[in-house]
Amino acid sequence: MDNKKNFSIKTGFKCFLMTNILLAIITAIFFINKSGWQVDGSTSVEMFVVFAQPFVILLSIIACFKPYEKIKKIEFDKEQLKEWIALLIAIILLSLFSLVFLGVNIPFPSTLIFGMLSMNFMVALYSIIFHSFAIRIYEANFYRGDKSLLDNVFKYLSLYLMGVNYFVQKQLQKLPLLINKLVAIIFVLFLVWQMFIVVNIFDQ
């Protein structure tokens, strides 16, 4: 009975489902810019999804084990005008930021994907050494208590800039130190590889 409590396939499946939903959204964004793909761009898109699966499966297996790291849901109060304004401001700011990547021939809105990967890569690199502190930085920005307009803007910016890394680091938190660091390094290399694939999707 204790073993059942210490291992939950349901929790692992939720992790697997959530990460694949994110991959599906990313793939849909790539398809918006299909006219800008290289001749073998479809192969690169397939590689982006397929090469993500081993890490997704690894993360899902880790998620099965206790303690189960529950990630708080994104609070969105659709009745509050400031929530919509904050979301709009965040989208505009992040869209403008992502235009920097037009310089490597990645069209908008796929620039948003490359921006998300690159920012999470930098935070993931930092997390190898300062694991707990990186988690606290995200939570301090994402789970602000006052819920002012600025708080909500920071919430959405944090989700984009650090959300993927936060989700991964929360799962790695339960691992022994050496294994934690090993998987954290694999995660950094994984992000670099995915960034490389994104660049190769589009015409050079």
N, C-alpha and C positions, 0 to 999 in steps of 0.2 A: 504493500500500500504506500509506503514511503517513496518507493521508486516511481510510482504513478504521480505523486505530488512533485517529485523532483524533475520530471520530464513531461513536457506537454507538446504533442504533435500539433495541436491546434494553434499554439503560440507561434511555432515555427512556420506553419502554413500561412498565418496572417502576415508574418515578415516576408515570406516568399511572394505572397499576393501583392502586398504593398509596393515592394521593390519592382515587380514586373509591371504594375500599373504605371509607375514612374517611367519605366523603360518604354512603355506603349505611348505615353504622352510625348516623350522625347522623339520617338520615331515619327509620330504624327507631325511634329514641328519640322523635322528633316524633310518630310514629304511636301510641306508647304514650299520649300525651296528646291523642289525636284528639278526644275529647269536649269539650276546651277550645278547639278551633279556632274562629276566626270563620267566618262563612258562606262566605267565599272563602279560608279557610285553606289548602285544597288548592292553590290557585293560588300562594299565598305559598311553600309548601313546594317546588313546582315551580320557582319563581323562585330559591329558595335553591340548588337543584342546578344549574339552567341557567346562572345568572349566575356560578357558580363555574367553569364549564368553560373560558371563555377564559383565566383565570389558570392553571388546571390545565394547559392545553395549552401556554401560554407557559413554565411551569416545566418541563414535560416536554421541550420543545425545548432549553431551557438544559441540562437534565440529560444530553442526548445528547452534549454537547461535553466534551472533555478539559480539565482533569483530572476524572475521574469521582469524585464525592463519595460514597463509600460510608458509609451510615449504619449504625452498629453495631446489631445486633439487641438487643432487650430481653432481658436475661438473667433467666430465671425458673427457679429450681431448685425444682421441685415436690416434691422429697424433703426440703427444708428447711422446718421448721415456721415459722421466723422469716420466711421469704419470704411465706408465706401470711398471717401476722400483720401484717407490714408492709403488704401489699396491702390487708388489711381496714382497718387504721388509716387508710391514705391515702384509701380510699373513704369512710369515715365522716367524716373531716376535710373532704374536698372536697364531700361531700353537704351537710354543715352549712354550709359556706361558700356553697354555691350557693343556699341558702334565702333569702339576702339578696335574690335577684332575684324572689322571690314578690311583692315590693312593686311590680313592674311587670307583674303579672298573668301571669307565665310560670310554669306549674305544674312541679313536680318529676316526672320527672327531666330535663325539657327545660331546667331551670335550669342543669344541668351544662353544656349546650352553650353557653348564653349566657355562663356564667362562663368557660369555656375561651376563647371568642372575645374577651371583654373583657380577660382577662389577657394573652393573646397580642397583642392590640392594643397594650397598654401597653408590652410588651417590644419589639414591632415598631417602635413610635414611638421608643423609646430606641435601637434598632438602626440607625436612619437615620444617627445621628451616631457611635455607639459600636458599630459593626458587629462587629469582632473581639472586643471585650470581652464583648458579649452572648453570643457563641458560647462563650467560655471560661467564663462564669458557668454556663451550662447544663451543659457538660461536667464542670465541677468538682462539680456536684451529682448528675449522672446517672451518671457513670462513676467513682464513688468506689471506692477500692481495698480498704478494710477489710471491706466487705460485712457490717457489723453490722446490727442491727435498724433503728437510726436511719438508717444509710446507705441501706437499702432503702426506707424511708419517703420519704426525700428523693428517691430515684430516681423513684418514682411521682408524687410531688408535682410534680417538675420536668417530667416528661413531660406532665402536664396543663396546668401553668401556662405552660410555654415550649416545649413540644415542636413544635408546628406552626410557630412562628416559627423555631426552630432548623433545622428541615428546609428551610425556604425560604431562610434566610440562608446555609446551607451551599452551596446551589446558586448563590446570587447572588455568593458569594465569588470565583467564577472570572471574573466580568464586569469590564470596565473601570470605573473609579471612578464616572464620571458616569452610565453606564448602570445600575450597581449602585444608586446613590442614586435614580435615576428609578423603577426597578422596586420598590425598597424603599418609596417613597412610594405607588406604585400599590397595593402590598400592604396598607399601612395603610388606604388609602381603601376597598379591597376588604373588609377586616375590618369597618370601620364600616358599610358597606352591608349586609353579611351580618347584623350585629347588628340593624340597622333592620328587615330582613326577619323575623328571629326574633320581634321584638316584635309585628310585624303579623300573625303567624300566629294569635295567641291573642286571645280576647275582651278588650276594654278596659273 
